[in-house]
Amino acid sequence: MEQTQVPIPVFLNEPEKVIFWTWSEISWFLGIFFLVWILYSFLLGLLLGVGMIKLLRLMQKSLLGDLTKVGVYWFLPTGNSFKTLPPSYIREFMG
């Protein structure tokens, strides 16, 4: 029987990586890259995208933490259309 290699994270909250970048880094890179590529040039977009990744990693290591997750949580809509949420201690609803 063949064993497949599954990467086991060292920490439980370790982010999922694609090749060697996290998903938030890839989204920033691709956004900057394609915007600059469409407007100006391919090489400038590539360089600014990599520069943005370096800046994100520097910011994540600082006291500010991951501003991408915080910004998405606070400023983008969640899609919940609930007027109020029930208390968490209620396990069953009757009626």
MOKA-V332863 format. One record per residue. N is the residue number from 1. RES is the residue in one small letter. PSI is psi in degrees with one decimal (* if undefined). D_FIRST is the distance of its C-alpha to the first C-alpha in whole Angstrom. Layout:
n->{N N}
res->{RES RES}
psi->{PSI PSI}
d_first->{D_FIRST D_FIRST}
//
This chain:
n->{1 2 3 4 5 6 7 8 9 10 11 12 13 14 15 16 17 18 19 20 21 22 23 24 25 26 27 28 29 30 31 32 33 34 35 36 37 38 39 40 41 42 43 44 45 46 47 48 49 50 51 52 53 54 55 56 57 58 59 60 61 62 63 64 65 66 67 68 69 70 71 72 73 74 75 76 77 78 79 80 81 82 83 84 85 86 87 88 89 90 91 92 93 94 95}
res->{m e q t q v p i p v f l n e p e k v i f w t w s e i s w f l g i f f l v w i l y s f l l g l l l g v g m i k l l r l m q k s l l g d l t k v g v y w f l p t g n s f k t l p p s y i r e f m g}
psi->{138.6 135.8 131.0 145.0 116.1 122.7 129.4 123.6 147.5 -41.7 152.6 -32.0 20.1 129.3 150.9 135.4 145.5 115.7 -91.1 12.4 151.3 170.6 -37.0 -37.1 -39.8 -41.2 -41.6 -43.1 -50.3 -37.7 -49.8 -44.4 -52.1 -35.6 -48.3 -34.6 -43.3 -41.1 -39.8 -84.1 160.6 -48.6 -40.8 -39.5 -40.3 -44.9 -42.3 -34.9 -45.1 -39.0 -37.4 -38.0 -43.9 -42.2 -41.5 -44.5 -37.3 -41.8 -36.8 -28.9 -13.7 -174.2 -18.5 -28.0 -153.2 96.1 -21.6 -48.2 -40.1 -43.0 -41.6 -41.0 -43.5 -31.9 -17.2 147.7 147.1 -18.6 -4.6 128.0 19.9 137.2 -47.6 155.9 141.4 157.4 150.1 -17.9 -11.7 119.8 -31.6 140.4 129.5 137.9 *}
d_first->{0 4 7 10 13 15 19 20 24 27 29 29 31 30 30 28 28 27 27 30 32 32 33 37 37 36 38 41 40 40 43 45 44 44 48 49 47 49 52 53 50 47 47 49 46 43 45 47 43 42 45 44 41 42 45 42 41 44 45 42 42 46 48 47 44 42 45 43 41 44 46 44 44 48 49 47 47 45 45 46 49 50 53 53 49 50 49 46 47 48 45 46 49 51 53}
//
